[in-house]
Structure formats: structure tokens, C-alpha cells
Amino acid sequence: MQIQNKYKLKNNLFILAIGIVLSWLCIAYLIYPNINLLIATFFQDGGFTLEPFEKLMKSERAMGSLWNSFILAIAVVITVNMVGLFLVFIMGYFEIKGMKFLRFGYYSTLIYGGIVLVAGYQFIYGDVGIVTNLLLSIFPDMNPNWFKGFWAVLFVMTFSSTSNYVIFLLNALQKVDYQTIEAARNMGATDFHIIRKVILPVLKPTIFALTILQFIGGLGAFAAPKVVGGEFQTITPMILTFSGIVSSRDLAALLAIFLGLASMILLAVMTKVESKGNYMSVSKVKTSLVKQKINNKFANAIIHMMAYVLFVLYTLPVVLIFLFSFTDSKAIATGKLTWDSFTLENYITVFTNASAYQPFLVSIIYSALTAIIVVGLILYIARLIQKYNNRWTAILEYILHIPWMLPSVLIAMGLIITYSIPNAVMFNKVLTGTVGILLIGYIIVQIPFVLRMLKASFYSIDTSLEEAAKNLGASNIRTFFKVLLPIILPSALALVALTFNSTLDEYNLSMFLGHPFYQTLGITIQNSTSPDALQDTRALTFVYTVLLMIISSIVLYLVYGRGTKAGK
């Protein structure tokens, strides 16, 4: 009995110590910076003030960025739904020749996204882009800056967002019971009527959720307006501009807060609507969906033509970036491929020159540390939430989901303003301007996704296995490492790979929190899109992009490919 009491005391002390550490982490990185951002914005000189609102209303640039963000968000919702729905139906409902081949093109943005994708489109269609140079040789009077402004941003945002849209909506399409389609057709319904009355009601909840997410993404767009926006500037690039001026930091903070509030309200609306239930298409014996032939020859030709045009638009940047990564700077500047222009010099430089491979190495180190730390930390936290399902673990879980409700720019502004001076919460250490603050930001934004996945993995384990281990005398630690961890490990390793992959070319946080002497790939690639960038720099960026696409492809195959548990 005395030994058991001693063991319980040690266990309680250990849990108390863990609780103190977790409480400090939550307060220091998730709660206090965001609260302090509000205090620093609205409480100046010891009292409450509305001066930031007055400055916002008087600033034409700030108000213009707000207006532009809403215009872009609405436009993105429309275009992504149009293109996304078309892709979903030609991939999952209609018979399209060559779809197995076309599918790779439509999913190409899964292997390169963010600033890499935007830079790719800029290199292809920008003022010194490959396609622009080709068009100028045919139409000398054409404006070389044609790929700038609202329409360029909308174009990039549309094609960068549809792959994930299609994945989720295709999954929802598979829930349609084919018997309901056959019944409608037997009653004389046309294909258009079946799509409108039978299929779309089933897809409606998913479409609504994806629409909200697309609106949030358009509202907080950063990379596309920054690179190809020109005079069309949105909220996030304006926040970056204002945050670099000490006297305008309150204005930057107010814009970040506004962006955060808009995201939280939209997510709350989405959750509320989803809680009311979904439309279902069911019968006593569910029948899998069968692809339909397009009987109208004219409609069939038009749809096939549109399918292949979209394929070209998706794959052209990937193909040209790959080809021009093997060419010299002259070929990149002129946009002309010749046998004499092909070389391996760009790849040799990236792998041998310290200044060339440093951004790649910096991003790999940041990504690897982020993946290992966040998965290792959340692995234990998810176990605590699953084992001790009480009020305190529920509060902990809500706190850890804070980064999911806030845009990354708001998180960055909170960290910058809070830890730019010595602070007792951080033991009087200054974080702003250090190499560690970017790692902290990376970890924070990855927490909700990793927590949700690992928590689901823990709840899927048969509880009888843990009970059997305890009956055999195994301690909690031994049970975790010998019984639970081997079951969870495949999911944990998959999350390590996905977290590493998503952080490798991260741009938004890097622009706010990155160290000037240790620039990541995202910043380096963005800098190369400047008209003043050297052609040799552009050539190296092509190599970076190709390497990122290769790494992303390998990671996606290892996580979701054939033969893996996730793939099945």
C-alpha cells in the first residue's frame, strides 16, 4: 500500500509539472500575445483610445486594401466554385477521354503551392516571363505588364485553390446513390435536371463549407497580391508594410485584428450551418456512382475542349519551370529554348555554392525542427486529452485550436509586438529579431491540424489493448511505448512528413518573423520575382521550385501512395 501511495504521489507530481509547463506554453504563445495585441492597439498612454480607428478611416491605402480584400474574396469564391465544380463533374461524373492523364494536371498544385506557385505563374506570365516574351515576339506592341493587378491575382488564386476544393468535393460526390440518378432518369429527367435536383443537394453542405474557407483565403491573400498585385493591394501585404513603420504598427495591428475577427465570424457561421445537418442521398441498397456519357455531341466536344484547356493551364507552369531549370540565364530572359542553352550549371551551383544552397538548408532545418517538435509535443498532449477527458483537458483543447481561428498574420503581429521588448512571461527575453521566433510561429500554426489528426488516431485504438497491458502489470509509460505508440506511429510519421512538407516553402510567417541573415526559401523565391532580380537568381529559383516539387511528390506518395495505410 505504501509503495502504491508513493507511486501515485510521483505520478500526481509529474502530471502537475506537465500541467504547469503546458499552461505556460499556452499562455506565452497562444493567449498572451493575442491579448497583448489588443491592449497595445486600443490602450495607449494608460487609457482606452479609438485613435487606430481614426487613422484607419483617414488612410486611403488601408481602406483601399480592405475594399480590395472583400472584392477579391467574393471573386475567388465565384471562380473557384465555377472551375472546381466543373473539374469535379468531369473527374467524377462524366466520361472524359484521357481522364487518368488529365487528373495529374489538375492535381499539380498539390506539389507546389503558396509563394512557389505564385512565383511560377509570375515567371511564366510576368513582364519578363516566358509566355510574355513569346507573345511580345508575335505582338511587339503588347503591354509586357499585362499580368498585373486584380485579374492576375484572381487567376493565380483560382488555380492555386481548386485542387483541395476538388479533393473534398469529389469525396462528397461519391456519397450520391446511383439508384436515385437512375430513378430520376427513368422519370425523364435530363442530365442538367439530375445535377441540379439530385446531385447538388448532396454536395451543398460541402460546397458551403468550402465556399467559406475560400472566402477566408481570399480575404487574407498575401503571396499573390504581393507578387502580381501591382497597385491592387489587399489587407495582408498592407499589414506587412505598416508593421515595418513603428508609428504605423497600431494600424497594422488593427488590420490584423479585423482579419482575425472576420475569420472567426465566418468559421462560426460555417460551424452553425453544418450543425443543422446535411442533405443525404440514400436508399436501402446503396449503389456506387457510375460515370455518365455525354450524349450531345456538341456539348461533349465543348466539355472535352475545356477539360484539355484547363489541363494546359495547370501543367504549363510545371513543365516550363522544369525545362528552364536546365537552361542558362539568357534562355530564361528571352524565353527561347535551344539545344545550346541547356546546362546543369544551375543545379551544380545550388548543391555546391554556399550562398545558393543556404536558403534551402535554412528551410529544411526550420521545417524538420517544426515537424519533430510539434508532432512530438502534440503526441503527448493528444494522449492526455484522450486519457483524462475532463474540464481541464477540454479547455486545453480549445486553447490549442486558437491558431485555427486566427490568420497567421495576426499570430505574427502578436508575437512581434509582445516580445519586441523584455517581458516577464518570456523571462525578460526579447524574441523579435531572433532566429527562434520564426520557429515558434511555424509550430503555433501547425498545432491544430496535428492535434486533430493525432486525437482521432488515439480514439481509434481499441481500449481493451490498454486494459490488457495494465492487467499484466505494465506501467502507464510502458503501456504507451509498447502498446499505443506502435499503433499510432504510422500516423505520427505521416504527420511529420506532411508538416515538413507544408513548412518547407512557407511564406506568410517568414515575411513577418524571418531573420534577415537566415532567409527561408519562401522569401528567396519572392525576392527573385522582382523585376530588378538578376537572371542568374531566377535560374536558381527554378531549381528550388523543381526540388520542392520533387520533395512534395515524394512526401505525398509516402503518405497517400499505394500500399500505405493512409492511401488505402
C-alpha positions in Angstrom: 0.0 0.0 0.0 2.9 2.4 0.9 4.5 1.6 -2.5 1.3 2.3 -4.3 0.8 5.6 -2.5 4.4 6.6 -3.3 3.8 5.7 -7.0 0.6 7.8 -7.0 2.3 10.7 -5.4 5.1 10.6 -8.1 2.5 10.3 -10.8 0.5 13.2 -9.5 3.6 15.4 -9.2 4.6 14.5 -12.7 1.1 15.4 -14.0 1.3 18.7 -12.0 4.7 19.6 -13.6 3.3 18.8 -17.0 0.3 20.9 -16.3 2.4 23.9 -15.3 4.6 23.6 -18.4 1.6 23.3 -20.7 -0.1 26.2 -19.0 2.9 28.4 -19.5 3.2 27.4 -23.2 -0.4 28.1 -23.8 -0.3 31.5 -22.1 3.1 32.6 -23.5 2.4 31.7 -27.1 -1.3 31.3 -27.7 -3.2 33.6 -25.3 -1.0 36.4 -24.1 0.4 37.6 -27.5 -3.1 37.9 -28.9 -4.5 39.7 -25.8 -1.5 41.9 -25.7 -2.0 42.8 -29.3 -5.5 44.1 -28.4 -4.1 46.0 -25.4 -1.3 47.6 -27.4 -3.7 48.6 -30.1 -6.6 50.1 -28.1 -4.9 51.0 -24.8 -2.2 53.7 -25.3 -0.8 56.1 -22.8 -2.6 54.4 -20.0 -6.1 54.7 -21.4 -8.5 53.3 -23.9 -8.3 55.0 -27.3 -10.0 54.8 -30.7 -7.2 56.6 -32.5 -6.3 53.5 -34.6 -9.8 53.5 -36.0 -9.4 57.2 -36.8 -6.1 56.5 -38.5 -7.7 53.7 -40.4 -10.5 55.8 -41.7 -8.2 58.5 -42.8 -5.8 56.2 -44.6 -6.8 55.8 -48.2 -4.3 52.9 -48.6 -5.6 51.0 -45.6 -9.3 51.5 -46.6 -8.5 50.6 -50.2 -6.8 47.4 -49.1 -9.9 46.5 -47.1 -12.2 47.1 -50.0 -9.9 45.2 -52.4 -9.7 42.2 -50.0 -13.5 41.9 -50.0 -13.7 42.2 -53.7 -11.0 39.5 -54.1 -12.7 37.2 -51.6 -16.1 37.4 -53.4 -14.4 36.9 -56.8 -12.4 33.9 -55.6 -15.5 32.3 -54.2 -17.2 32.6 -57.6 -14.3 31.5 -59.8 -13.1 28.6 -57.6 -16.7 27.2 -57.4 -17.1 27.5 -61.1 -13.8 25.8 -62.0 -13.9 23.4 -59.1 -17.4 22.2 -59.8 -16.5 21.7 -63.5 -13.5 19.7 -62.5 -15.4 17.6 -60.1 -18.1 16.7 -62.6 -15.6 15.8 -65.4 -13.5 13.8 -63.0 -16.2 12.0 -61.1 -19.5 12.1 -63.0 -19.0 12.4 -66.8 -16.9 10.1 -69.0 -13.9 12.1 -70.4 -11.3 10.6 -72.6 -7.8 10.6 -71.1 -9.0 11.5 -67.6 -6.4 9.3 -65.9 -3.8 11.5 -67.6 -5.6 14.8 -67.1 -6.1 14.1 -63.4 -2.3 14.6 -62.8 -2.5 18.1 -64.3 -5.5 19.1 -62.2 -3.7 17.9 -59.0 -0.4 19.5 -60.0 -0.9 22.4 -57.5 -0.7 19.8 -54.6 3.0 19.5 -55.2 3.7 23.3 -55.4 1.7 26.0 -53.8 1.9 29.3 -51.9 4.7 31.6 -53.0 6.2 28.8 -55.2 3.1 28.6 -57.3 2.7 32.4 -57.4 6.3 32.8 -58.5 5.9 30.1 -61.1 2.9 32.0 -62.7 4.9 35.2 -62.5 7.9 33.6 -64.3 5.5 32.3 -67.0 3.2 35.3 -67.5 5.0 38.3 -65.8 6.6 41.2 -67.6 9.8 39.2 -68.2 8.0 35.9 -68.2 8.5 33.1 -70.7 5.0 33.3 -72.2 5.1 37.1 -72.2 8.4 37.1 -74.1 6.9 34.7 -76.6 3.8 36.9 -77.1 6.0 40.1 -77.4 7.8 38.4 -80.3 4.5 38.0 -82.0 2.8 41.2 -80.8 5.5 43.8 -80.3 3.1 46.5 -79.2 1.6 44.4 -76.4 1.9 45.7 -72.8 4.5 43.5 -71.1 2.9 44.2 -67.7 -0.4 42.7 -68.8 -0.2 40.1 -66.0 -0.6 42.6 -63.1 -3.4 43.7 -60.9 -6.8 42.3 -59.8 -7.3 39.8 -62.7 -3.8 38.4 -62.3 -4.3 37.9 -58.6 -7.7 36.3 -59.2 -6.2 34.0 -61.9 -3.5 32.8 -59.6 -5.8 32.4 -56.6 -8.3 30.4 -58.6 -5.8 27.8 -59.9 -4.0 27.6 -56.6 -7.2 26.8 -54.7 -9.0 24.3 -56.8 -7.0 21.1 -56.1 -8.0 20.9 -52.4 -11.5 22.0 -53.4 -11.8 19.1 -55.8 -10.5 16.5 -53.4 -13.1 17.3 -50.8 -16.0 17.7 -53.2 -15.1 14.5 -55.1 -15.4 12.7 -51.8 -18.8 14.2 -51.3 -19.8 13.2 -54.8 -19.1 9.5 -54.1 -21.9 9.7 -51.4 -24.5 10.1 -54.1 -26.6 6.9 -54.5 -26.6 6.0 -58.2 -30.1 4.5 -57.8 -31.5 8.0 -57.3 -29.9 9.1 -60.5 -31.3 6.1 -62.4 -34.8 6.7 -60.9 -34.7 10.4 -62.0 -33.6 9.4 -65.5 -36.4 6.8 -65.8 -38.8 9.6 -64.9 -37.5 11.6 -67.9 -35.1 13.9 -66.1 -32.3 15.5 -68.2 -28.6 15.5 -67.1 -28.9 19.1 -66.2 -32.1 18.5 -64.1 -30.4 15.5 -62.4 -27.3 17.6 -61.5 -29.5 20.4 -60.2 -32.1 18.4 -58.3 -30.3 15.2 -57.3 -26.5 15.7 -57.1 -26.1 19.4 -56.0 -28.3 19.0 -52.8 -26.0 16.2 -51.6 -22.9 18.4 -52.4 -24.5 21.5 -50.9 -23.1 21.3 -47.3 -19.5 20.6 -48.6 -19.8 23.4 -51.2 -20.9 25.8 -48.5 -18.1 24.9 -46.2 -15.5 25.1 -49.0 -17.0 28.5 -50.0 -16.5 29.9 -46.5 -12.9 28.6 -46.5 -12.3 30.1 -49.9 -13.7 33.4 -48.8 -11.3 33.4 -45.8 -8.4 32.5 -48.0 -9.2 35.3 -50.4 -9.7 37.8 -47.6 -6.2 37.0 -46.2 -4.4 36.5 -49.5 -0.8 37.5 -49.3 1.6 35.9 -51.8 -0.5 36.6 -55.0 -1.2 40.3 -54.2 2.4 40.8 -53.1 3.9 39.4 -56.3 1.4 40.0 -59.1 -1.0 42.5 -57.5 0.8 45.7 -58.6 -1.3 48.6 -57.4 -4.1 46.2 -56.3 -3.1 45.6 -52.7 -5.0 43.7 -50.1 -5.0 43.6 -46.3 -2.1 41.3 -45.6 0.5 43.0 -47.8 -0.6 46.3 -46.3 -0.2 44.9 -42.8 3.4 44.0 -43.7 4.1 47.5 -45.0 2.6 49.2 -41.9 4.3 46.8 -39.4 7.7 47.9 -40.7 7.0 51.5 -39.6 6.9 52.0 -35.9 4.4 54.8 -36.0 2.0 52.7 -38.1 2.2 49.5 -36.1 -1.1 50.2 -34.4 -2.7 50.4 -37.8 -1.1 47.1 -38.8 -2.4 45.5 -35.6 -5.9 46.9 -36.2 -6.0 45.4 -39.7 -4.7 42.1 -38.4 -7.4 42.1 -35.7 -10.0 42.9 -38.3 -8.8 39.9 -40.4 -8.9 37.7 -37.4 -12.5 38.7 -36.4 -13.7 38.2 -40.0 -12.2 34.7 -40.0 -13.7 33.7 -36.6 -17.2 35.0 -37.6 -17.1 33.1 -40.9 -15.9 29.9 -39.2 -18.6 30.3 -36.6 -21.2 30.7 -39.3 -19.9 27.6 -41.1 -20.0 25.5 -37.9 -23.5 26.7 -37.1 -24.8 25.8 -40.6 -23.1 22.4 -40.5 -24.6 21.6 -37.1 -28.1 21.8 -38.7 -27.5 18.6 -40.7 -26.6 17.6 -44.2 -28.5 16.6 -47.2 -28.2 12.8 -47.9 -28.9 10.6 -50.9 -29.6 7.2 -49.6 -31.6 4.0 -50.4 -31.9 0.6 -48.9 -29.1 -0.8 -51.0 -26.5 1.9 -51.9 -25.1 1.7 -55.4 -21.8 3.3 -56.4 -21.8 6.2 -58.8 -21.4 5.3 -62.5 -19.8 7.8 -64.8 -22.2 9.1 -67.5 -21.7 9.5 -71.2 -22.4 13.0 -72.7 -24.8 12.1 -75.5 -25.0 15.6 -77.0 -22.0 15.7 -79.5 -21.7 19.5 -79.4 -21.7 19.6 -75.6 -19.3 16.6 -75.5 -16.9 18.5 -77.7 -17.1 21.7 -75.7 -16.6 19.9 -72.4 -13.6 17.9 -73.7 -12.1 21.1 -75.1 -12.5 22.9 -71.8 -11.1 20.0 -69.9 -7.9 20.0 -72.0 -7.5 23.8 -71.9 -7.6 23.6 -68.1 -5.1 20.8 -68.2 -2.7 23.0 -70.2 -3.2 26.0 -67.8 -2.5 23.8 -64.8 0.6 22.0 -66.2 2.2 24.7 -68.3 4.0 26.3 -65.3 5.2 23.0 -64.1 6.6 21.8 -67.4 8.2 25.2 -68.3 9.8 25.6 -64.9 11.2 22.1 -65.1 12.6 22.7 -68.6 14.0 26.2 -67.9 15.7 25.0 -64.7 18.1 23.3 -67.0 18.8 26.4 -69.1 21.2 29.3 -68.9 20.1 32.8 -67.8 20.0 34.0 -71.5 17.3 31.4 -72.3 15.3 32.4 -69.2 15.5 36.1 -70.2 14.4 35.6 -73.8 12.0 32.7 -73.2 13.6 30.7 -76.0 14.7 27.1 -75.7 17.6 26.0 -77.8 19.9 22.9 -77.5 22.9 25.2 -76.7 21.0 26.8 -73.7 20.6 23.5 -71.8 23.0 23.1 -68.9 23.4 21.5 -65.5 25.2 24.6 -64.1 22.1 25.8 -62.2 21.9 22.5 -60.3 25.6 22.3 -59.7 25.5 25.9 -58.2 22.6 25.1 -55.9 24.3 22.0 -54.5 27.9 23.4 -54.3 27.7 27.1 -53.7 27.1 28.0 -50.0 25.2 31.2 -50.8 22.9 29.3 -53.2 22.1 26.4 -51.0 21.8 28.3 -47.7 18.1 29.2 -48.2 17.3 25.6 -49.0 19.3 24.4 -45.9 17.6 27.0 -43.7 14.1 26.0 -44.8 15.0 22.3 -44.3 16.2 22.9 -40.8 13.2 25.0 -39.8 10.8 22.5 -41.4 12.4 19.5 -39.7 12.5 21.1 -36.3 8.9 22.2 -36.7 7.7 18.8 -37.7 9.6 16.9 -35.0 8.7 19.3 -32.2 5.0 19.8 -33.0 4.3 16.1 -33.6 6.3 15.1 -30.5 4.6 17.6 -28.3 1.1 17.0 -29.6 1.6 13.3 -29.4 1.7 13.5 -25.6 -1.0 16.2 -25.4 -3.4 14.2 -27.5 -2.8 11.2 -25.2 -3.6 13.4 -22.2 -6.8 14.6 -23.8 -7.9 11.1 -24.7 -7.0 9.6 -21.3 -8.1 12.4 -19.0 -11.4 13.5 -20.6 -12.4 16.3 -18.2 -13.0 20.0 -18.0 -9.3 20.9 -17.9 -8.3 18.9 -21.0 -11.4 20.3 -22.8 -10.1 23.8 -22.0 -6.6 22.8 -23.2 -8.0 21.5 -26.4 -10.0 24.7 -27.1 -6.8 26.8 -26.4 -4.8 24.7 -28.8 -7.3 25.3 -31.6 -6.8 29.1 -31.3 -4.3 29.2 -34.3 -7.0 27.6 -36.5 -9.3 30.6 -35.8 -6.7 33.3 -36.4 -4.9 34.2 -39.6 -1.1 33.7 -39.5 -0.5 37.4 -39.9 -2.4 38.1 -36.6 -0.3 35.5 -34.8 2.8 37.1 -36.2 1.8 40.6 -35.2 1.0 39.4 -31.7 4.5 37.8 -31.3 6.3 40.8 -32.8 4.6 43.4 -30.6 4.6 41.3 -27.4 8.2 40.1 -27.5 9.9 43.1 -29.1 10.8 44.2 -25.5 11.8 42.3 -22.4 8.7 40.5 -21.0 8.2 38.7 -17.7 6.2 35.9 -19.4 9.3 35.1 -21.5 11.7 35.6 -18.5 12.6 39.1 -19.9 14.0 37.7 -23.1 13.4 39.5 -26.4 12.3 37.2 -29.2 11.6 39.7 -32.1 14.6 39.7 -34.5 15.9 36.3 -33.3 16.1 33.1 -35.3 13.8 31.3 -32.8 10.7 33.4 -33.3 10.0 32.1 -36.8 10.3 28.5 -35.4 7.8 29.4 -32.7 5.4 30.8 -35.3 5.7 27.7 -37.5 4.9 25.4 -34.6 1.9 27.5 -33.5 0.2 27.4 -36.8 0.7 23.6 -37.2 -0.7 22.7 -33.8 -4.5 22.5 -34.5 -4.2 20.2 -37.6 -1.7 17.8 -35.9 -3.8 17.7 -32.7 -7.0 16.9 -34.6 -5.3 14.0 -36.5 -3.5 12.5 -33.6 -6.5 12.8 -31.3 -8.5 10.9 -33.9 -5.8 8.2 -34.1 -5.8 7.7 -30.3 -9.6 7.4 -30.2 -9.5 4.8 -32.9 -7.4 2.4 -30.7 -9.2 -0.5 -29.1 -9.3 0.3 -25.3 -9.1 -3.4 -24.5 -5.4 -3.4 -25.6 -4.5 -0.8 -22.9 -6.6 -2.6 -20.3 -4.9 -5.9 -21.1 -1.5 -4.2 -20.7 -2.5 -2.8 -17.3 -3.8 -6.2 -16.1 -0.4 -7.6 -17.0 1.3 -5.1 -14.7 2.6 -2.6 -17.3 3.0 1.0 -16.1 1.5 3.9 -18.0 4.8 4.8 -19.6 5.4 1.2 -20.6 1.9 0.8 -22.0 2.3 4.0 -24.0 5.6 3.0 -25.6 5.0 -0.7 -26.0 1.3 -0.8 -26.9 -0.1 2.6 -28.0 2.9 4.2 -29.8 3.5 1.3 -32.3 -0.2 1.7 -33.3 0.0 5.5 -33.6 3.5 5.6 -35.1 2.4 5.4 -38.8 0.0 8.3 -38.4 2.6 10.3 -36.4 5.3 9.7 -39.1 2.8 10.7 -41.8 2.1 13.9 -39.9 5.8 14.6 -39.6 6.1 14.3 -43.3 3.1 16.5 -44.0 4.2 19.1 -41.5 7.7 19.2 -43.0 6.2 19.4 -46.5 3.8 22.3 -45.7 6.5 24.3 -43.9 9.3 24.0 -46.4 8.1 26.7 -48.7 6.1 28.7 -46.1 6.0 32.4 -46.9 3.5 34.4 -44.8 5.1 33.9 -41.4 8.6 34.1 -42.9 8.0 37.6 -44.2 6.9 38.8 -40.8 9.2 36.8 -38.5 12.1 35.7 -40.6 15.7 36.6 -39.7 17.4 38.9 -42.3 20.6 36.8 -42.3 18.8 33.4 -42.5 16.3 33.8 -45.2 14.0 30.9 -46.0 13.1 29.6 -49.4 9.8 31.5 -49.4 11.5 34.9 -49.1 14.2 34.0 -51.5 11.7 32.9 -54.2 9.6 36.0 -53.6 12.7 38.2 -54.0 13.5 36.6 -57.3 10.2 37.7 -58.7 11.2 41.3 -58.6 11.9 43.0 -62.0 15.3 44.0 -60.6 16.3 40.4 -59.8 19.3 39.0 -61.7 18.6 36.3 -64.3 21.1 34.0 -62.5 18.9 34.4 -59.4 15.8 33.5 -61.4 17.6 30.4 -62.8 18.4 29.2 -59.2 14.7 29.8 -58.2 13.7 27.4 -61.0 15.9 24.8 -59.4 14.5 25.5 -56.0 11.0 25.1 -57.3 11.8 21.8 -59.1 13.4 20.4 -55.9 10.4 21.5 -53.8 8.1 19.7 -56.3 10.1 16.6 -56.1 10.2 16.6 -52.3 6.4 17.3 -52.2 5.7 14.5 -54.6 7.8 12.0 -52.6 6.1 13.0 -49.3 2.6 12.8 -50.8 3.4 9.3 -52.2 4.8 8.1 -48.9 1.8 9.4 -47.0 -1.0 8.7 -49.5 0.5 6.5 -52.1 -0.3 2.9 -52.9 0.5 0.3 -50.2 0.2 2.8 -47.4 -2.5 2.7 -44.7 -3.4 6.3 -45.5 -3.6 5.6 -49.2 -5.9 2.7 -48.7 
